[in-house]
């Protein structure tokens, strides 16, 4: 297939590109940072400004659009930062949808990445039909998803993937926590009872490929492990795998002082379930946090442990 990936210069894009390339798919990558891309043989890199889609002549029409555009939310949320975070998602999404509706042969599938922060987290466990919240990230997700509404009246199959934090060694949220744990600075943040929803990077790419290939999949899906965990379990599991203590505590008031509103990323409870994927009998490769973290960090932690004892 011919897959158009917008905003693929980030780490999610890099994993998806490798996965799609391994399946023999042709990829056109829209990016503001073409020099940062490690181009694959089956990939064409196209610069865009995030506002207008202008593609060079294509040998094959685009079958699938995957929208990954958006600045990282891991920054202090000043009024200006919030505006930049919002615009970096809304403007590219509107441009992509407009292109899909105007191009002579529209894509068969459009996958819009959103976030699990969409929900009002006051319920025990959030599923796809639960109501939206009213936090900054909830409003952002709602606005982001709303940009795709015009596709409902087209022949393009629309999928909204509400994504949990993706666990990978080299990127947040796991990277800074892993580094501090390895340096004997593993810390419990907040009460520890707040829930943490997550997904292993391999499960993320496998689910996106499944969404592309299975025509019965449409609408909104939570893309997360079926087993969200208390934050304390996450920290203790990581510390055990790395043979390190987790003896520090970072109280909620301190996190709010240091990070301001952004502290909600680690203090708010996120208990989200992938109900529709489970109903479709999807098999997760790494459903449990123990096996997921072991696969991601065990080789490095074992190496560091050996070095420390030599």
Secondary structure as UniProt FT lines:
FT   STRAND          2..6
FT   TURN            8..9
FT   HELIX           11..22
FT   TURN            23..24
FT   STRAND          26..31
FT   HELIX           34..36
FT   TURN            41..42
FT   STRAND          43..47
FT   STRAND          64..67
FT   HELIX           79..102
FT   STRAND          109..115
FT   HELIX           116..118
FT   TURN            121..122
FT   TURN            128..129
FT   HELIX           136..146
FT   TURN            147..148
FT   HELIX           149..153
FT   STRAND          157..163
FT   STRAND          165..168
FT   TURN            169..170
FT   TURN            172..173
FT   HELIX           174..182
FT   TURN            183..184
FT   STRAND          187..189
FT   TURN            190..191
FT   STRAND          195..196
FT   STRAND          198..200
FT   HELIX           201..213
FT   TURN            215..216
FT   STRAND          219..223
FT   STRAND          229..230
FT   HELIX           231..241
FT   TURN            242..243
FT   STRAND          248..250
FT   HELIX           252..259
FT   HELIX           260..263
FT   HELIX           264..267
FT   HELIX           275..279
FT   TURN            280..281
FT   HELIX           289..309
//
